[in-house]
Amino acid sequence: MLQALIEGAPDLLTLIDRDRVVRYVSPAVTQVTGYESGEVLGRPFLDLLHPDDVDSAQKAFNELLTSRDVRMVRTCFHRKDGRWITLESLARAAQGFPAGDGVLVSSRDVTQHVELEATLRKSEQESAELFEGAPCGYHSLDGAGTFRRVNRTELRWLQRTREELVGRKAFVDLVVHPSRGSFAERFAQLKQEGALRDAELDVLRKDGTSFPVLLQSVAVRSPDGEFVASRTTLYDITERKTAESALRNVNRALLILNEARRHIIHARTESELLAEICRLVVEGGGYLVAAVFFAQKDAGSTMRLVAKAGDDRGYLQGARISWADEERGQGPAGRAVRLGTLQVSRDFLADVTMAPWRDLALSAGARSSASLPLRDLSGVFGALSIFAREADAFEVGELGLLNNLADEVSFAIGSLLAERFAAEHKALKQLGGQDPTHDPLSSLSARERQVLKEVAQGHSSKEIAAKLGIAPASVDTYRSRLMLKLKIRGVSELVRFAIRAGIVMA
């Protein structure tokens, strides 16, 4: 979905590294500039700009590298066919990408818009149809902020008629509440200073939904300098915001996955690994809560919480989650274990399967979640669940990377003890022969003795895992380790050893 969104976007997305070299361009590069991507990649972006714009573009680039701001820049760009076009670009710092830090730029060809503005200055009457049918919104406000004029494009966006707005409604009334105060202040600034640039707002449609716009305004004054009206251009930046959000989410998941791999390498125990992964997802990824559940083989097929990070306000302890095919097993975590596939609840308010936990989850600040199965050779033994504050918080590309994280955690649970035990076994062999009076049991840890007793009593890996609160893969690792330490080749010999040692009765 993310790839299709980027490839199908009409705006040109460009990633420029710190050396001012183009490292990525979206497929729109051909439509916008006439160049194929291979002709642009690896080139300094300043080489493609008009000489008059190089200094200002370089200054803006340097400022963006050390800022979190979003900047709008207009530059003249040299098309492959020799024509000069005007690109209007939104740019911001891009950190943590595989290509390195730099600046992410979203550009569109506004040559026609620039020409339209010039035409409007010459003759408003001649450009009336262009004004009405322009791909961007136009409106004019009086000194009180009430609509004086608005074009068809903006009316269509707002789902309004001209009669509803002109002379009747103030633009600030269509601004989403959190931004109304800010817009009022900036409108006062427009009347005082004569221009308002790069204002991002969410505005309301008639049906109550909202969409993001970028607003540019200039003041129209009387001969004596009094403010008469504003002349404003609006751009619907929904696609741009969606693309930026998707890129941020995928980048966030990449950073989590890369950091998790480092912790997997250095983890010493299963509990330490799971706690660290949950902490990383919350602190490094910005999610609300992350938790790991193990599936229990008890009468209720319950899910036992074994690791957690983030403030869930007691939600998970009281959730009573099951992986059985019944009401409390229909949530994302239960389905992930039962079906063995990624499960997402995009909005707890609308998801009927979340009914048993909805009030608890909402009181904890959670609005959506993704649950990823943890599996070993014996099947699914648990789930990694991630909770977000927002609805629809998980992008397709992001979920793919989080699924990779769950797979690597699953593998690590089964292998981290084996790797450590292999090193210990090598050290034991290097010690040579031991005292014949040495008690074999003295070399076993408390956990190894527990596993030996359960194996000798004929319990399966899943049954032992459920009883001891560890993963089935860890049980298999302990069994292999017991055979190495005790120089025993099979489970039947382990049973005989346990009986001889008095660990179990014959």
C-alpha positions in Angstrom: 0.0 0.0 0.0 2.8 2.4 0.9 4.7 1.7 -2.3 1.6 2.1 -4.4 0.8 5.4 -2.6 4.3 6.8 -3.3 4.4 5.5 -6.9 0.9 6.8 -7.7 1.3 10.2 -6.1 1.3 13.1 -8.6 3.7 15.1 -6.4 7.4 14.4 -6.8 9.1 13.0 -3.6 12.8 13.5 -3.4 15.3 12.5 -0.7 18.5 14.6 -0.7 21.4 13.5 1.5 23.6 15.9 3.6 26.0 16.3 0.7 23.1 17.7 -1.4 23.1 14.6 -3.6 19.8 13.2 -4.8 19.4 9.7 -3.3 15.8 8.9 -4.1 13.1 10.2 -6.5 9.5 8.9 -6.9 8.2 7.8 -10.3 6.5 11.2 -10.7 9.9 12.6 -11.6 9.4 11.8 -15.3 6.0 13.5 -15.5 7.1 16.6 -13.5 10.6 17.1 -14.9 10.9 14.9 -18.1 13.9 13.1 -16.6 14.1 9.3 -15.9 15.0 8.5 -12.3 18.4 7.2 -13.3 19.3 10.6 -14.8 18.6 12.4 -11.5 19.9 9.9 -8.9 23.4 10.7 -7.8 23.3 14.3 -9.0 23.7 17.4 -6.8 20.2 18.9 -6.7 21.5 22.5 -7.0 22.7 21.7 -10.6 19.1 21.4 -11.7 18.0 24.8 -10.3 18.0 28.2 -11.9 21.2 30.1 -11.0 19.1 32.9 -9.3 17.6 30.3 -6.9 20.8 28.4 -5.9 21.7 30.6 -3.0 18.3 30.7 -1.4 17.8 27.0 -1.9 21.2 26.2 -0.3 20.4 28.4 2.6 17.0 26.7 3.2 18.6 23.3 2.9 21.2 24.1 5.5 18.6 25.4 7.9 16.4 22.4 7.5 19.2 20.0 8.4 19.1 21.4 12.0 15.4 22.1 12.3 12.2 20.2 12.7 10.2 22.8 10.8 8.4 22.2 7.5 9.4 24.8 4.9 7.8 25.8 1.6 10.3 26.8 -1.1 9.6 27.9 -4.7 12.4 27.3 -7.2 12.8 27.4 -11.0 13.7 23.9 -12.3 15.3 23.1 -15.6 13.2 20.4 -17.4 14.9 17.9 -19.7 13.2 19.5 -22.7 14.9 22.8 -21.9 11.9 24.6 -20.4 12.0 26.2 -17.0 9.2 25.3 -14.6 8.3 26.5 -11.1 8.3 23.9 -8.4 6.6 24.6 -5.1 8.1 22.3 -2.5 7.4 21.3 1.1 10.7 20.2 2.7 11.7 18.8 6.1 14.6 17.1 7.7 14.7 13.3 7.2 16.6 11.3 9.8 17.4 7.6 10.1 16.8 6.6 6.5 19.0 3.9 5.0 20.5 6.5 2.7 21.5 8.6 5.7 20.2 11.9 7.1 19.2 14.6 4.7 16.1 16.5 3.6 12.8 15.0 2.3 11.1 17.2 -0.4 7.6 16.9 -1.8 7.3 19.0 -5.0 4.6 19.9 -7.5 4.7 21.8 -10.7 2.9 25.2 -10.0 4.0 26.9 -13.2 0.5 27.2 -14.3 -0.5 28.6 -10.9 2.3 31.2 -11.0 1.1 32.2 -14.4 -2.4 32.3 -13.1 -1.5 34.7 -10.3 0.2 37.0 -12.8 -3.0 36.9 -15.0 -5.1 37.7 -12.0 -3.1 40.7 -11.2 -3.5 42.0 -14.8 -7.2 41.4 -15.1 -9.4 39.7 -12.6 -12.3 39.7 -15.0 -10.4 37.8 -17.7 -9.3 35.2 -15.3 -12.7 34.5 -13.7 -13.1 31.0 -15.2 -9.5 30.1 -14.3 -10.2 31.3 -10.8 -13.3 29.2 -10.5 -11.9 26.0 -12.0 -8.4 26.1 -10.6 -7.0 22.9 -9.0 -6.5 24.8 -5.7 -8.9 26.7 -3.6 -9.3 30.5 -3.6 -11.2 32.8 -1.3 -11.3 36.3 -0.1 -12.1 37.5 3.4 -13.2 40.9 4.7 -11.7 42.6 7.8 -14.0 40.5 10.0 -12.8 37.3 8.4 -16.1 36.7 6.6 -16.1 35.2 3.1 -16.3 37.8 0.3 -15.5 35.4 -2.6 -14.8 31.7 -3.0 -14.1 29.6 -6.0 -15.9 26.4 -7.1 -12.9 24.2 -6.1 -13.0 25.3 -2.5 -16.8 25.1 -2.4 -16.5 21.5 -3.6 -13.9 20.6 -0.9 -16.0 22.2 1.8 -19.3 20.7 0.5 -20.9 24.1 0.7 -22.7 26.5 -1.7 -21.6 30.0 -2.4 -24.8 31.3 -0.7 -23.9 29.5 2.5 -20.6 31.2 2.8 -20.3 34.6 1.1 -21.4 37.4 3.5 -22.7 34.8 6.0 -19.8 32.7 7.4 -16.4 33.4 8.8 -13.6 31.2 7.6 -12.4 30.6 11.2 -15.7 28.8 11.9 -14.6 26.1 9.4 -11.3 25.6 11.1 -11.0 22.6 13.4 -11.3 23.8 17.0 -7.7 23.2 18.2 -6.4 25.5 15.4 -9.0 28.3 15.6 -7.1 30.4 18.1 -3.9 30.1 16.1 -5.7 31.1 12.9 -7.3 34.2 14.5 -3.8 35.3 15.6 -2.4 34.8 12.2 -5.3 36.6 10.5 -4.6 39.6 12.7 -0.9 39.3 11.7 -2.0 39.2 8.0 -3.9 42.5 8.4 -1.0 44.1 10.1 2.0 42.8 8.0 0.3 42.1 4.7 1.1 38.4 4.2 0.5 35.0 5.7 2.6 32.1 4.5 2.7 28.4 5.0 -0.2 28.0 7.5 -1.2 24.4 7.9 -4.7 23.9 9.1 -7.4 21.3 9.3 -10.7 22.5 7.9 -14.2 21.1 8.3 -16.5 19.8 5.6 -20.2 20.2 5.9 -20.5 16.5 6.9 -18.3 17.0 9.9 -15.2 15.4 8.5 -12.0 17.4 8.1 -9.0 17.5 5.8 -5.6 19.3 5.9 -4.8 22.4 3.9 -1.9 24.7 3.3 -2.8 28.3 3.3 -1.1 31.3 1.6 -2.6 34.8 2.0 -1.8 38.4 1.0 -3.6 41.6 2.1 -5.5 43.9 -0.3 -5.3 47.5 0.9 -7.1 50.7 0.0 -5.1 53.7 -1.4 -4.7 55.0 2.2 -3.3 51.7 3.4 -6.4 50.3 5.2 -7.0 46.5 5.0 -9.8 45.8 2.6 -9.7 42.0 2.1 -7.4 39.0 2.0 -6.6 37.0 -1.2 -6.0 33.4 -0.1 -4.9 30.3 -1.9 -5.6 26.8 -0.3 -4.0 23.5 -1.2 -5.5 20.2 -0.2 -2.4 18.4 1.2 -4.2 15.2 2.2 -2.1 13.0 -0.1 1.1 14.6 1.0 0.2 14.2 4.7 -0.7 10.6 4.2 2.5 9.9 2.3 4.6 11.6 5.0 2.8 9.7 7.8 3.3 6.4 6.0 7.0 7.1 5.5 7.4 8.1 9.2 5.7 4.9 10.4 7.8 2.7 8.2 11.0 4.5 9.2 9.9 4.1 12.9 9.4 0.3 12.4 12.8 0.0 10.6 14.5 1.7 13.6 12.7 -0.7 16.0 13.7 -3.7 14.0 17.3 -2.7 13.7 17.6 -1.9 17.4 15.8 -5.1 18.4 18.4 -7.1 16.4 21.1 -5.6 18.5 19.3 -6.5 21.7 18.6 -10.1 20.5 22.3 -10.6 20.0 23.2 -9.5 23.5 20.2 -10.9 25.4 21.0 -13.4 28.1 17.6 -14.8 29.2 14.2 -15.1 27.7 12.6 -12.8 30.2 15.3 -10.2 29.7 14.8 -10.3 25.9 11.0 -10.0 26.0 11.1 -7.1 28.5 13.7 -5.3 26.4 11.7 -5.8 23.1 8.6 -4.3 24.8 10.5 -1.4 26.2 12.1 -0.7 22.8 8.7 -0.7 21.0 7.3 1.8 23.5 10.2 4.1 24.0 11.8 3.8 20.6 8.7 3.5 18.5 6.4 5.8 20.4 3.6 3.3 20.8 1.4 3.4 23.9 2.0 -0.2 25.2 3.7 -3.4 24.1 3.1 -6.7 25.7 4.0 -10.4 25.2 1.5 -13.2 26.0 2.1 -16.9 26.2 -0.7 -19.3 25.4 -1.6 -21.6 28.3 -2.8 -25.2 28.0 -5.3 -24.7 30.9 -9.1 -25.3 30.9 -9.8 -21.7 29.7 -7.0 -21.6 27.1 -5.9 -18.4 28.7 -3.2 -16.0 27.6 -0.6 -15.2 30.3 1.1 -11.8 30.3 4.9 -12.4 30.6 6.3 -9.0 29.6 5.0 -5.5 29.2 6.2 -1.9 28.7 4.2 1.3 28.8 1.4 2.5 31.1 -1.7 0.5 30.5 -3.4 1.6 33.8 -4.0 -2.0 34.7 -5.8 -2.9 31.5 -3.8 -6.0 30.6 -3.8 -7.5 34.1 -7.6 -7.4 34.1 -8.3 -8.2 30.5 -8.8 -12.0 30.8 -7.7 -12.9 27.3 -8.2 -16.3 25.8 -7.1 -18.0 22.6 -10.1 -20.3 22.5 -12.8 -19.8 19.8 -15.2 -18.1 22.2 -16.0 -14.4 23.1 -12.8 -13.7 25.0 -10.8 -15.3 22.3 -12.0 -13.1 19.5 -9.6 -10.2 20.3 -6.5 -9.6 18.2 -4.1 -11.5 20.6 -6.4 -14.5 20.9 -6.9 -14.7 17.1 -3.2 -14.3 16.4 -2.5 -17.4 18.5 -5.5 -19.4 17.3 -5.1 -18.6 13.6 -1.3 -18.0 13.5 -1.6 -14.8 11.5 -1.2 -11.0 12.1 -4.3 -9.5 13.6 -5.2 -5.8 13.7 -8.0 -3.9 15.4 -8.0 -0.5 13.6 -10.5 1.2 15.9 -11.7 -0.1 19.2 -14.8 2.0 19.1 -16.0 0.3 15.9 -14.5 -3.2 16.4 -17.3 -5.4 17.8 -14.8 -8.1 18.7 -13.3 -5.7 21.3 -16.6 -5.4 23.2 -15.3 -7.4 26.3 -12.3 -5.0 26.7 -13.4 -1.8 25.0 -14.0 0.3 28.2 -10.8 -0.9 29.8 -8.8 -0.2 26.7 -10.2 3.2 26.1 -9.7 4.2 29.7 -6.0 3.2 29.2 -5.8 5.5 26.3 -5.6 2.8 23.6 -7.5 3.1 20.4 -6.0 0.4 18.1 -3.7 -2.5 18.3 -1.7 -5.1 16.3 -1.0 -8.6 17.5 1.7 -10.7 15.9 2.1 -14.5 16.5 5.2 -16.0 18.1 5.9 -19.5 16.9 8.5 -22.2 17.0 8.7 -25.7 15.4 5.8 -26.9 17.5 3.5 -24.0 16.4 2.3 -20.7 17.8 3.1 -20.3 21.5 2.3 -16.7 22.1 1.7 -13.2 20.7 3.4 -9.8 20.7 0.7 -7.1 21.0 1.3 -3.4 20.3 -1.2 -0.7 21.3 -1.5 2.8 19.8 -3.3 5.9 20.9 -4.8 6.6 17.5 -7.3 4.8 15.3 -5.8 3.4 12.1 -2.3 3.7 13.5 -0.7 0.8 11.6 0.4 1.1 7.9 0.8 -2.0 5.7 4.5 -1.5 5.3 4.9 -0.9 9.0 3.0 -4.1 9.9 5.3 -6.1 7.6 8.3 -4.9 9.4 6.7 -5.6 12.8 5.9 -9.1 11.6 9.6 -9.5 10.9 10.3 -8.4 14.4 8.0 -11.1 15.9 9.6 -13.7 13.7 13.1 -12.7 15.0 11.9 -12.7 18.6 10.4 -16.1 18.1 13.7 -17.5 16.7 15.7 -15.8 19.5 13.7 -17.3 22.3 14.6 -20.7 21.0 18.2 -20.0 20.2 19.6 -17.6 22.7 19.9 -20.3 25.4 21.2 -22.8 22.9 24.0 -20.4 21.9 25.0 -19.8 25.5 24.8 -23.5 26.4 27.0 -24.4 23.4 29.7 -22.1 24.7 29.4 -23.6 28.2 29.6 -27.1 26.7 32.8 -26.2 24.8 34.3 -24.9 28.0 33.4 -28.1 29.9 35.0 -30.3 27.3 38.2 -28.2 27.5 38.4 -29.0 31.2 39.1 -32.6 30.5 38.2 -35.4 32.8 36.4 -34.9 36.1 36.7 -36.4 39.5 34.9 -39.8 39.3 33.2 -39.0 42.5 31.7 -35.9 41.0 27.9 -35.7 41.4 26.4 -35.1 37.9 23.5 -33.3 39.6 25.8 -30.6 40.9 26.4 -29.3 37.4 22.7 -28.7 36.8 21.0 -25.4 37.4 17.7 -25.2 39.3 15.8 -24.7 36.0 17.5 -27.7 34.4 16.5 -29.9 37.4 12.9 -28.7 37.0 12.9 -29.5 33.3 14.6 -32.9 34.0 11.8 -33.8 36.5 9.0 -32.8 34.1 10.6 -34.7 31.1 11.1 -37.8 33.3 7.4 -37.6 34.2 6.5 -37.8 30.5 5.3 -34.3 30.0 5.5 -32.7 26.5 7.4 -29.5 25.7 4.2 -27.5 25.5 3.0 -28.8 28.9 6.3 -28.1 30.5 6.4 -24.6 29.0 3.0 -23.8 30.3 3.8 -25.0 33.8 7.2 -23.2 34.1 6.2 -20.1 32.2 8.7 -20.3 29.4 8.5 -20.9 25.6 8.3 -24.5 24.2 11.5 -23.8 22.3 13.3 -23.0 25.5 12.2 -26.4 27.0 13.7 -28.1 23.9 16.9 -26.2 24.5 17.1 -27.2 28.2 16.5 -30.9 27.2 19.4 -30.8 24.8 21.5 -29.1 27.4 20.7 -31.8 29.9 21.8 -34.5 27.5 25.1 -32.7 26.8 25.9 -32.2 30.5 24.9 -35.7 31.6 26.3 -37.4 28.4 22.9 -39.0 27.7 21.7 -39.7 24.2 18.0 -40.0 24.5 14.9 -39.2 26.6 14.6 -42.7 27.8 18.1 -42.5 29.3 17.1 -39.2 30.9 14.2 -40.9 32.6 16.4 -43.7 33.9 18.9 -41.2 35.2 16.2 -39.2 37.0 14.9 -42.4 38.7 18.5 -43.5 39.7 19.1 -40.0 41.1 15.8 -40.0 43.1 14.4 -37.1 41.2 11.3 -39.1 40.3 9.9 -42.4 41.5 9.9 -45.5 39.3 
